[in-house]
């Protein structure tokens, strides 16, 4: 059985809908290369589950300009949406880090 860094097993954690109160505003942060393709990939991945309004998307380049952080603020209705979006974001080939 898989164990987490804190010694808990995934089965011993409380359900996601007990940790986050839905509906809620939630920010996803995806880190990847500094190009428009990455931003489009993040929007497309999120768009599979919910609409991502342009005014909810903020892009910030790293200090050296090689990478960028794409922050997306969304209104989520349930834990299924949250899990689906994280799953779709993890499929982006250029993704370096996801919060």
Biopython code that builds the backbone (N, CA, C, O; Angstrom):
import numpy as np
from Bio.PDB.StructureBuilder import StructureBuilder

atoms = [
    (1, "UNK", "N", (0.842, -1.181, 0.000)),
    (1, "UNK", "CA", (0.000, 0.000, 0.000)),
    (1, "UNK", "C", (0.886, 1.242, 0.000)),
    (1, "UNK", "O", (1.862, 1.313, 0.747)),
    (2, "UNK", "N", (0.549, 2.207, -0.826)),
    (2, "UNK", "CA", (1.330, 3.446, -0.931)),
    (2, "UNK", "C", (1.203, 4.258, 0.344)),
    (2, "UNK", "O", (0.133, 4.326, 0.948)),
    (3, "UNK", "N", (2.306, 4.872, 0.747)),
    (3, "UNK", "CA", (2.280, 5.762, 1.894)),
    (3, "UNK", "C", (2.717, 7.148, 1.477)),
    (3, "UNK", "O", (3.553, 7.309, 0.587)),
    (4, "UNK", "N", (2.152, 8.139, 2.119)),
    (4, "UNK", "CA", (2.500, 9.530, 1.862)),
    (4, "UNK", "C", (3.683, 9.902, 2.738)),
    (4, "UNK", "O", (4.051, 9.151, 3.642)),
    (5, "UNK", "N", (4.281, 11.058, 2.475)),
    (5, "UNK", "CA", (5.435, 11.508, 3.253)),
    (5, "UNK", "C", (5.130, 11.649, 4.731)),
    (5, "UNK", "O", (6.020, 11.495, 5.567)),
    (6, "UNK", "N", (3.882, 11.942, 5.060)),
    (6, "UNK", "CA", (3.524, 12.136, 6.466)),
    (6, "UNK", "C", (3.153, 10.826, 7.157)),
    (6, "UNK", "O", (2.726, 10.843, 8.312)),
    (7, "UNK", "N", (3.309, 9.674, 6.463)),
    (7, "UNK", "CA", (3.023, 8.381, 7.059)),
    (7, "UNK", "C", (1.589, 7.928, 6.871)),
    (7, "UNK", "O", (1.257, 6.787, 7.191)),
    (8, "UNK", "N", (0.736, 8.795, 6.359)),
    (8, "UNK", "CA", (-0.654, 8.425, 6.125)),
    (8, "UNK", "C", (-0.765, 7.633, 4.836)),
    (8, "UNK", "O", (0.036, 7.808, 3.918)),
    (9, "UNK", "N", (-1.746, 6.773, 4.772)),
    (9, "UNK", "CA", (-2.069, 6.116, 3.513)),
    (9, "UNK", "C", (-3.129, 6.960, 2.821)),
    (9, "UNK", "O", (-3.860, 7.689, 3.493)),
    (10, "UNK", "N", (-3.235, 6.883, 1.493)),
    (10, "UNK", "CA", (-4.258, 7.672, 0.806)),
    (10, "UNK", "C", (-5.669, 7.385, 1.332)),
    (10, "UNK", "O", (-6.526, 8.269, 1.326)),
    (11, "UNK", "N", (-5.907, 6.157, 1.783)),
    (11, "UNK", "CA", (-7.237, 5.800, 2.291)),
    (11, "UNK", "C", (-7.546, 6.435, 3.642)),
    (11, "UNK", "O", (-8.715, 6.563, 4.007)),
    (12, "UNK", "N", (-6.505, 6.840, 4.401)),
    (12, "UNK", "CA", (-6.748, 7.416, 5.725)),
    (12, "UNK", "C", (-6.976, 8.917, 5.687)),
    (12, "UNK", "O", (-7.300, 9.522, 6.709)),
    (13, "UNK", "N", (-6.811, 9.527, 4.512)),
    (13, "UNK", "CA", (-7.047, 10.967, 4.382)),
    (13, "UNK", "C", (-8.542, 11.246, 4.313)),
    (13, "UNK", "O", (-9.310, 10.423, 3.814)),
    (14, "UNK", "N", (-8.952, 12.408, 4.814)),
    (14, "UNK", "CA", (-10.370, 12.762, 4.676)),
    (14, "UNK", "C", (-10.715, 13.016, 3.215)),
    (14, "UNK", "O", (-9.853, 13.438, 2.445)),
    (15, "UNK", "N", (-11.969, 12.766, 2.818)),
    (15, "UNK", "CA", (-12.378, 13.031, 1.429)),
    (15, "UNK", "C", (-12.171, 14.501, 1.076)),
    (15, "UNK", "O", (-12.261, 15.379, 1.933)),
    (16, "UNK", "N", (-11.892, 14.750, -0.200)),
    (16, "UNK", "CA", (-11.609, 16.098, -0.677)),
    (16, "UNK", "C", (-12.741, 17.067, -0.353)),
    (16, "UNK", "O", (-12.491, 18.218, 0.004)),
    (17, "UNK", "N", (-13.980, 16.609, -0.476)),
    (17, "UNK", "CA", (-15.102, 17.516, -0.204)),
    (17, "UNK", "C", (-15.262, 17.828, 1.282)),
    (17, "UNK", "O", (-16.086, 18.665, 1.652)),
    (18, "UNK", "N", (-14.478, 17.162, 2.141)),
    (18, "UNK", "CA", (-14.443, 17.511, 3.569)),
    (18, "UNK", "C", (-13.335, 18.528, 3.844)),
    (18, "UNK", "O", (-13.370, 19.228, 4.856)),
    (19, "UNK", "N", (-12.349, 18.609, 2.943)),
    (19, "UNK", "CA", (-11.238, 19.547, 3.111)),
    (19, "UNK", "C", (-11.525, 20.894, 2.449)),
    (19, "UNK", "O", (-11.063, 21.934, 2.919)),
    (20, "UNK", "N", (-12.293, 20.868, 1.352)),
    (20, "UNK", "CA", (-12.620, 22.074, 0.604)),
    (20, "UNK", "C", (-14.128, 22.202, 0.567)),
    (20, "UNK", "O", (-14.835, 21.254, 0.224)),
    (21, "UNK", "N", (-14.612, 23.371, 0.920)),
    (21, "UNK", "CA", (-16.061, 23.604, 0.917)),
    (21, "UNK", "C", (-16.493, 24.080, -0.471)),
    (21, "UNK", "O", (-16.002, 25.092, -0.973)),
    (22, "UNK", "N", (-17.409, 23.344, -1.077)),
    (22, "UNK", "CA", (-17.910, 23.663, -2.413)),
    (22, "UNK", "C", (-19.300, 24.244, -2.319)),
    (22, "UNK", "O", (-20.046, 23.906, -1.400)),
    (23, "UNK", "N", (-19.672, 25.119, -3.254)),
    (23, "UNK", "CA", (-18.862, 25.707, -4.326)),
    (23, "UNK", "C", (-17.811, 26.652, -3.751)),
    (23, "UNK", "O", (-17.962, 27.181, -2.650)),
    (24, "UNK", "N", (-16.738, 26.849, -4.526)),
    (24, "UNK", "CA", (-15.649, 27.710, -4.056)),
    (24, "UNK", "C", (-14.878, 28.277, -5.235)),
    (24, "UNK", "O", (-14.958, 27.766, -6.352)),
    (25, "UNK", "N", (-14.127, 29.347, -4.967)),
    (25, "UNK", "CA", (-13.166, 29.873, -5.928)),
    (25, "UNK", "C", (-11.862, 29.147, -5.648)),
    (25, "UNK", "O", (-11.442, 29.039, -4.495)),
    (26, "UNK", "N", (-11.220, 28.651, -6.695)),
    (26, "UNK", "CA", (-10.017, 27.843, -6.536)),
    (26, "UNK", "C", (-8.992, 28.280, -7.568)),
    (26, "UNK", "O", (-9.332, 28.503, -8.730)),
    (27, "UNK", "N", (-7.734, 28.404, -7.148)),
    (27, "UNK", "CA", (-6.669, 28.805, -8.057)),
    (27, "UNK", "C", (-5.767, 27.621, -8.362)),
    (27, "UNK", "O", (-5.240, 26.974, -7.457)),
    (28, "UNK", "N", (-5.597, 27.349, -9.644)),
    (28, "UNK", "CA", (-4.648, 26.348, -10.126)),
    (28, "UNK", "C", (-3.412, 27.101, -10.600)),
    (28, "UNK", "O", (-3.523, 28.180, -11.183)),
    (29, "UNK", "N", (-2.227, 26.531, -10.348)),
    (29, "UNK", "CA", (-0.982, 27.141, -10.822)),
    (29, "UNK", "C", (-0.185, 26.078, -11.556)),
    (29, "UNK", "O", (0.207, 25.059, -10.987)),
    (30, "UNK", "N", (0.043, 26.342, -12.831)),
    (30, "UNK", "CA", (0.797, 25.422, -13.678)),
    (30, "UNK", "C", (2.086, 26.109, -14.126)),
    (30, "UNK", "O", (2.062, 27.246, -14.595)),
    (31, "UNK", "N", (3.199, 25.415, -13.979)),
    (31, "UNK", "CA", (4.506, 25.960, -14.348)),
    (31, "UNK", "C", (5.041, 25.194, -15.546)),
    (31, "UNK", "O", (5.019, 23.964, -15.575)),
    (32, "UNK", "N", (5.524, 25.943, -16.538)),
    (32, "UNK", "CA", (6.059, 25.326, -17.740)),
    (32, "UNK", "C", (6.896, 26.311, -18.524)),
    (32, "UNK", "O", (7.264, 27.366, -18.007)),
    (33, "UNK", "N", (7.203, 25.975, -19.780)),
    (33, "UNK", "CA", (8.052, 26.843, -20.600)),
    (33, "UNK", "C", (7.359, 28.165, -20.919)),
    (33, "UNK", "O", (6.131, 28.243, -20.959)),
    (34, "UNK", "N", (8.152, 29.186, -21.142)),
    (34, "UNK", "CA", (7.617, 30.520, -21.416)),
    (34, "UNK", "C", (7.272, 30.630, -22.905)),
    (34, "UNK", "O", (8.041, 31.174, -23.697)),
    (35, "UNK", "N", (6.094, 30.100, -23.265)),
    (35, "UNK", "CA", (5.604, 30.224, -24.636)),
    (35, "UNK", "C", (4.078, 30.217, -24.632)),
    (35, "UNK", "O", (3.454, 29.778, -23.666)),
    (36, "UNK", "N", (3.493, 30.698, -25.699)),
    (36, "UNK", "CA", (2.025, 30.779, -25.789)),
    (36, "UNK", "C", (1.383, 29.400, -25.902)),
    (36, "UNK", "O", (0.227, 29.220, -25.521)),
    (37, "UNK", "N", (2.117, 28.438, -26.418)),
    (37, "UNK", "CA", (1.576, 27.084, -26.544)),
    (37, "UNK", "C", (1.234, 26.518, -25.170)),
    (37, "UNK", "O", (0.212, 25.853, -25.001)),
    (38, "UNK", "N", (2.092, 26.782, -24.193)),
    (38, "UNK", "CA", (1.840, 26.267, -22.849)),
    (38, "UNK", "C", (0.580, 26.889, -22.255)),
    (38, "UNK", "O", (-0.240, 26.187, -21.663)),
    (39, "UNK", "N", (0.426, 28.190, -22.409)),
    (39, "UNK", "CA", (-0.775, 28.874, -21.893)),
    (39, "UNK", "C", (-2.018, 28.287, -22.554)),
    (39, "UNK", "O", (-3.010, 28.025, -21.874)),
    (40, "UNK", "N", (-1.981, 28.079, -23.849)),
    (40, "UNK", "CA", (-3.116, 27.505, -24.577)),
    (40, "UNK", "C", (-3.412, 26.086, -24.103)),
    (40, "UNK", "O", (-4.575, 25.695, -24.000)),
    (41, "UNK", "N", (-2.374, 25.323, -23.817)),
    (41, "UNK", "CA", (-2.562, 23.954, -23.330)),
    (41, "UNK", "C", (-3.239, 23.942, -21.962)),
    (41, "UNK", "O", (-4.092, 23.096, -21.696)),
    (42, "UNK", "N", (-2.861, 24.877, -21.099)),
    (42, "UNK", "CA", (-3.479, 24.976, -19.777)),
    (42, "UNK", "C", (-4.960, 25.334, -19.921)),
    (42, "UNK", "O", (-5.815, 24.728, -19.276)),
    (43, "UNK", "N", (-5.254, 26.312, -20.761)),
    (43, "UNK", "CA", (-6.659, 26.708, -20.988)),
    (43, "UNK", "C", (-7.474, 25.553, -21.558)),
    (43, "UNK", "O", (-8.612, 25.329, -21.146)),
    (44, "UNK", "N", (-6.895, 24.826, -22.499)),
    (44, "UNK", "CA", (-7.604, 23.713, -23.126)),
    (44, "UNK", "C", (-7.870, 22.588, -22.117)),
    (44, "UNK", "O", (-8.954, 22.004, -22.107)),
    (45, "UNK", "N", (-6.892, 22.293, -21.284)),
    (45, "UNK", "CA", (-7.056, 21.237, -20.283)),
    (45, "UNK", "C", (-8.172, 21.592, -19.302)),
    (45, "UNK", "O", (-9.016, 20.755, -18.981)),
    (46, "UNK", "N", (-8.168, 22.829, -18.833)),
    (46, "UNK", "CA", (-9.211, 23.270, -17.897)),
    (46, "UNK", "C", (-10.558, 23.319, -18.598)),
    (46, "UNK", "O", (-11.582, 22.980, -18.004)),
    (47, "UNK", "N", (-10.565, 23.742, -19.867)),
    (47, "UNK", "CA", (-11.794, 23.860, -20.634)),
    (47, "UNK", "C", (-12.518, 22.549, -20.864)),
    (47, "UNK", "O", (-13.690, 22.556, -21.239)),
    (48, "UNK", "N", (-11.859, 21.436, -20.654)),
    (48, "UNK", "CA", (-12.536, 20.140, -20.758)),
    (48, "UNK", "C", (-13.585, 19.972, -19.661)),
    (48, "UNK", "O", (-14.547, 19.220, -19.814)),
    (49, "UNK", "N", (-13.382, 20.687, -18.547)),
    (49, "UNK", "CA", (-14.265, 20.533, -17.387)),
    (49, "UNK", "C", (-15.119, 21.765, -17.131)),
    (49, "UNK", "O", (-16.325, 21.649, -16.915)),
    (50, "UNK", "N", (-14.505, 22.943, -17.152)),
    (50, "UNK", "CA", (-15.235, 24.195, -16.898)),
    (50, "UNK", "C", (-14.718, 25.280, -17.835)),
    (50, "UNK", "O", (-13.627, 25.165, -18.393)),
    (51, "UNK", "N", (-15.497, 26.313, -17.999)),
    (51, "UNK", "CA", (-15.086, 27.473, -18.787)),
    (51, "UNK", "C", (-14.053, 28.261, -17.995)),
    (51, "UNK", "O", (-14.252, 28.530, -16.810)),
    (52, "UNK", "N", (-12.950, 28.632, -18.641)),
    (52, "UNK", "CA", (-11.897, 29.426, -18.003)),
    (52, "UNK", "C", (-11.924, 30.832, -18.587)),
    (52, "UNK", "O", (-11.378, 31.053, -19.669)),
    (53, "UNK", "N", (-12.550, 31.798, -17.892)),
    (53, "UNK", "CA", (-12.605, 33.164, -18.421)),
    (53, "UNK", "C", (-11.220, 33.796, -18.498)),
    (53, "UNK", "O", (-10.371, 33.564, -17.637)),
    (54, "UNK", "N", (-11.002, 34.592, -19.535)),
    (54, "UNK", "CA", (-9.693, 35.234, -19.723)),
    (54, "UNK", "C", (-9.290, 36.093, -18.544)),
    (54, "UNK", "O", (-8.107, 36.164, -18.210)),
    (55, "UNK", "N", (-10.256, 36.754, -17.899)),
    (55, "UNK", "CA", (-9.896, 37.618, -16.771)),
    (55, "UNK", "C", (-9.513, 36.819, -15.519)),
    (55, "UNK", "O", (-9.068, 37.401, -14.530)),
    (56, "UNK", "N", (-9.681, 35.498, -15.553)),
    (56, "UNK", "CA", (-9.272, 34.650, -14.439)),
    (56, "UNK", "C", (-7.900, 34.038, -14.639)),
    (56, "UNK", "O", (-7.426, 33.278, -13.795)),
    (57, "UNK", "N", (-7.253, 34.368, -15.763)),
    (57, "UNK", "CA", (-5.952, 33.792, -16.092)),
    (57, "UNK", "C", (-4.865, 34.863, -15.962)),
    (57, "UNK", "O", (-4.968, 35.947, -16.537)),
    (58, "UNK", "N", (-3.830, 34.536, -15.200)),
    (58, "UNK", "CA", (-2.697, 35.444, -15.041)),
    (58, "UNK", "C", (-1.429, 34.668, -15.385)),
    (58, "UNK", "O", (-1.242, 33.532, -14.952)),
    (59, "UNK", "N", (-0.567, 35.302, -16.170)),
    (59, "UNK", "CA", (0.678, 34.667, -16.596)),
    (59, "UNK", "C", (1.844, 35.502, -16.094)),
    (59, "UNK", "O", (1.885, 36.718, -16.285)),
    (60, "UNK", "N", (2.794, 34.830, -15.446)),
    (60, "UNK", "CA", (3.966, 35.522, -14.915)),
    (60, "UNK", "C", (5.213, 34.754, -15.325)),
    (60, "UNK", "O", (5.335, 33.560, -15.048)),
    (61, "UNK", "N", (6.136, 35.437, -15.984)),
    (61, "UNK", "CA", (7.394, 34.820, -16.405)),
    (61, "UNK", "C", (8.353, 34.715, -15.224)),
    (61, "UNK", "O", (8.306, 35.525, -14.299)),
    (62, "UNK", "N", (9.218, 33.712, -15.266)),
    (62, "UNK", "CA", (10.249, 33.564, -14.240)),
    (62, "UNK", "C", (11.265, 34.701, -14.379)),
    (62, "UNK", "O", (11.280, 35.415, -15.381)),
    (63, "UNK", "N", (12.096, 34.853, -13.381)),
    (63, "UNK", "CA", (13.058, 35.969, -13.387)),
    (63, "UNK", "C", (14.019, 35.901, -14.576)),
    (63, "UNK", "O", (14.456, 36.939, -15.071)),
    (64, "UNK", "N", (14.346, 34.716, -15.031)),
    (64, "UNK", "CA", (15.239, 34.586, -16.181)),
    (64, "UNK", "C", (14.472, 34.447, -17.497)),
    (64, "UNK", "O", (15.077, 34.397, -18.567)),
    (65, "UNK", "N", (13.151, 34.386, -17.418)),
    (65, "UNK", "CA", (12.324, 34.357, -18.611)),
    (65, "UNK", "C", (12.210, 33.013, -19.308)),
    (65, "UNK", "O", (11.583, 32.915, -20.362)),
    (66, "UNK", "N", (12.797, 31.991, -18.745)),
    (66, "UNK", "CA", (12.772, 30.677, -19.388)),
    (66, "UNK", "C", (11.455, 29.934, -19.137)),
    (66, "UNK", "O", (10.990, 29.181, -19.993)),
    (67, "UNK", "N", (10.863, 30.148, -17.969)),
    (67, "UNK", "CA", (9.628, 29.470, -17.582)),
    (67, "UNK", "C", (8.554, 30.499, -17.245)),
    (67, "UNK", "O", (8.821, 31.697, -17.158)),
    (68, "UNK", "N", (7.340, 30.005, -17.059)),
    (68, "UNK", "CA", (6.242, 30.875, -16.651)),
    (68, "UNK", "C", (5.287, 30.113, -15.754)),
    (68, "UNK", "O", (5.217, 28.884, -15.778)),
    (69, "UNK", "N", (4.558, 30.877, -14.968)),
    (69, "UNK", "CA", (3.501, 30.339, -14.122)),
    (69, "UNK", "C", (2.174, 30.832, -14.683)),
    (69, "UNK", "O", (1.973, 32.033, -14.866)),
    (70, "UNK", "N", (1.279, 29.904, -14.952)),
    (70, "UNK", "CA", (-0.057, 30.248, -15.416)),
    (70, "UNK", "C", (-0.995, 29.980, -14.248)),
    (70, "UNK", "O", (-1.220, 28.828, -13.878)),
    (71, "UNK", "N", (-1.545, 31.048, -13.665)),
    (71, "UNK", "CA", (-2.497, 30.947, -12.559)),
    (71, "UNK", "C", (-3.898, 31.126, -13.122)),
    (71, "UNK", "O", (-4.164, 32.056, -13.883)),
    (72, "UNK", "N", (-4.795, 30.214, -12.731)),
    (72, "UNK", "CA", (-6.161, 30.266, -13.236)),
    (72, "UNK", "C", (-7.122, 30.206, -12.055)),
    (72, "UNK", "O", (-7.141, 29.231, -11.304)),
    (73, "UNK", "N", (-7.914, 31.255, -11.904)),
    (73, "UNK", "CA", (-8.911, 31.324, -10.845)),
    (73, "UNK", "C", (-10.250, 30.885, -11.419)),
    (73, "UNK", "O", (-10.737, 31.448, -12.400)),
    (74, "UNK", "N", (-10.842, 29.863, -10.786)),
    (74, "UNK", "CA", (-12.099, 29.301, -11.273)),
    (74, "UNK", "C", (-13.102, 29.148, -10.153)),
    (74, "UNK", "O", (-12.743, 29.077, -8.977)),
    (75, "UNK", "N", (-14.358, 29.099, -10.534)),
    (75, "UNK", "CA", (-15.433, 28.774, -9.599)),
    (75, "UNK", "C", (-15.748, 27.301, -9.798)),
    (75, "UNK", "O", (-16.195, 26.896, -10.871)),
    (76, "UNK", "N", (-15.514, 26.493, -8.754)),
    (76, "UNK", "CA", (-15.780, 25.062, -8.823)),
    (76, "UNK", "C", (-17.012, 24.715, -8.007)),
    (76, "UNK", "O", (-17.246, 25.273, -6.934)),
    (77, "UNK", "N", (-17.787, 23.793, -8.529)),
    (77, "UNK", "CA", (-19.034, 23.392, -7.871)),
    (77, "UNK", "C", (-18.880, 22.146, -7.012)),
    (77, "UNK", "O", (-19.659, 21.933, -6.082)),
    (78, "UNK", "N", (-17.866, 21.307, -7.318)),
    (78, "UNK", "CA", (-17.734, 20.056, -6.568)),
    (78, "UNK", "C", (-16.320, 19.490, -6.694)),
    (78, "UNK", "O", (-15.508, 19.970, -7.485)),
    (79, "UNK", "N", (-16.047, 18.456, -5.895)),
    (79, "UNK", "CA", (-14.730, 17.826, -5.872)),
    (79, "UNK", "C", (-14.428, 17.101, -7.182)),
    (79, "UNK", "O", (-13.263, 16.984, -7.562)),
    (80, "UNK", "N", (-15.441, 16.620, -7.868)),
    (80, "UNK", "CA", (-15.212, 15.935, -9.146)),
    (80, "UNK", "C", (-14.584, 16.873, -10.168)),
    (80, "UNK", "O", (-13.707, 16.464, -10.929)),
    (81, "UNK", "N", (-15.026, 18.128, -10.191)),
    (81, "UNK", "CA", (-14.423, 19.109, -11.099)),
    (81, "UNK", "C", (-12.960, 19.337, -10.739)),
    (81, "UNK", "O", (-12.103, 19.382, -11.621)),
    (82, "UNK", "N", (-12.676, 19.479, -9.467)),
    (82, "UNK", "CA", (-11.300, 19.711, -9.003)),
    (82, "UNK", "C", (-10.386, 18.560, -9.428)),
    (82, "UNK", "O", (-9.306, 18.790, -9.972)),
    (83, "UNK", "N", (-10.817, 17.335, -9.180)),
    (83, "UNK", "CA", (-10.017, 16.159, -9.543)),
    (83, "UNK", "C", (-9.843, 16.054, -11.052)),
    (83, "UNK", "O", (-8.750, 15.739, -11.522)),
    (84, "UNK", "N", (-10.893, 16.311, -11.816)),
    (84, "UNK", "CA", (-10.818, 16.212, -13.276)),
    (84, "UNK", "C", (-9.839, 17.233, -13.850)),
    (84, "UNK", "O", (-9.065, 16.916, -14.753)),
    (85, "UNK", "N", (-9.873, 18.451, -13.329)),
    (85, "UNK", "CA", (-8.967, 19.496, -13.830)),
    (85, "UNK", "C", (-7.518, 19.145, -13.517)),
    (85, "UNK", "O", (-6.652, 19.275, -14.382)),
    (86, "UNK", "N", (-7.239, 18.702, -12.288)),
    (86, "UNK", "CA", (-5.867, 18.305, -11.956)),
    (86, "UNK", "C", (-5.413, 17.155, -12.862)),
    (86, "UNK", "O", (-4.276, 17.144, -13.332)),
    (87, "UNK", "N", (-6.283, 16.213, -13.097)),
    (87, "UNK", "CA", (-5.944, 15.082, -13.963)),
    (87, "UNK", "C", (-5.627, 15.543, -15.383)),
    (87, "UNK", "O", (-4.648, 15.092, -15.976)),
    (88, "UNK", "N", (-6.442, 16.433, -15.927)),
    (88, "UNK", "CA", (-6.211, 16.939, -17.285)),
    (88, "UNK", "C", (-4.943, 17.791, -17.369)),
    (88, "UNK", "O", (-4.208, 17.714, -18.354)),
    (89, "UNK", "N", (-4.685, 18.599, -16.343)),
    (89, "UNK", "CA", (-3.469, 19.414, -16.342)),
    (89, "UNK", "C", (-2.220, 18.539, -16.299)),
    (89, "UNK", "O", (-1.213, 18.874, -16.925)),
    (90, "UNK", "N", (-2.268, 17.440, -15.581)),
    (90, "UNK", "CA", (-1.111, 16.553, -15.476)),
    (90, "UNK", "C", (-0.769, 15.877, -16.803)),
    (90, "UNK", "O", (0.323, 15.329, -16.955)),
    (91, "UNK", "N", (-1.685, 15.912, -17.755)),
    (91, "UNK", "CA", (-1.442, 15.303, -19.063)),
    (91, "UNK", "C", (-0.674, 16.224, -20.016)),
    (91, "UNK", "O", (-0.270, 15.788, -21.094)),
    (92, "UNK", "N", (-0.468, 17.488, -19.636)),
    (92, "UNK", "CA", (0.257, 18.436, -20.493)),
    (92, "UNK", "C", (1.729, 18.046, -20.515)),
    (92, "UNK", "O", (2.391, 18.018, -19.477)),
    (93, "UNK", "N", (2.230, 17.747, -21.697)),
    (93, "UNK", "CA", (3.613, 17.254, -21.836)),
    (93, "UNK", "C", (4.649, 18.246, -21.316)),
    (93, "UNK", "O", (5.654, 17.836, -20.734)),
    (94, "UNK", "N", (4.423, 19.531, -21.514)),
    (94, "UNK", "CA", (5.408, 20.552, -21.123)),
    (94, "UNK", "C", (5.342, 20.941, -19.652)),
    (94, "UNK", "O", (6.192, 21.694, -19.177)),
    (95, "UNK", "N", (4.352, 20.441, -18.926)),
    (95, "UNK", "CA", (4.160, 20.801, -17.524)),
    (95, "UNK", "C", (5.384, 20.417, -16.690)),
    (95, "UNK", "O", (5.864, 19.285, -16.758)),
    (96, "UNK", "N", (5.882, 21.375, -15.905)),
    (96, "UNK", "CA", (7.025, 21.128, -15.024)),
    (96, "UNK", "C", (6.603, 20.940, -13.577)),
    (96, "UNK", "O", (7.189, 20.136, -12.852)),
    (97, "UNK", "N", (5.571, 21.694, -13.150)),
    (97, "UNK", "CA", (5.144, 21.691, -11.759)),
    (97, "UNK", "C", (3.704, 22.139, -11.697)),
    (97, "UNK", "O", (3.278, 22.975, -12.494)),
    (98, "UNK", "N", (2.944, 21.594, -10.758)),
    (98, "UNK", "CA", (1.524, 21.924, -10.650)),
    (98, "UNK", "C", (1.138, 22.102, -9.191)),
    (98, "UNK", "O", (1.416, 21.250, -8.347)),
    (99, "UNK", "N", (0.490, 23.229, -8.913)),
    (99, "UNK", "CA", (-0.039, 23.492, -7.567)),
    (99, "UNK", "C", (-1.542, 23.614, -7.651)),
    (99, "UNK", "O", (-2.201, 23.836, -6.635)),
]
sb = StructureBuilder()
sb.init_structure("model")
sb.init_model(0)
sb.init_chain("A")
sb.init_seg("    ")
for serial, (resi, resn, name, xyz) in enumerate(atoms, 1):
    if name == "N":
        sb.init_residue(resn, " ", resi, " ")
    sb.init_atom(name, np.array(xyz, "f"), 0.0, 1.0, " ", f" {name:<3s}", serial, name[0])
structure = sb.get_structure()
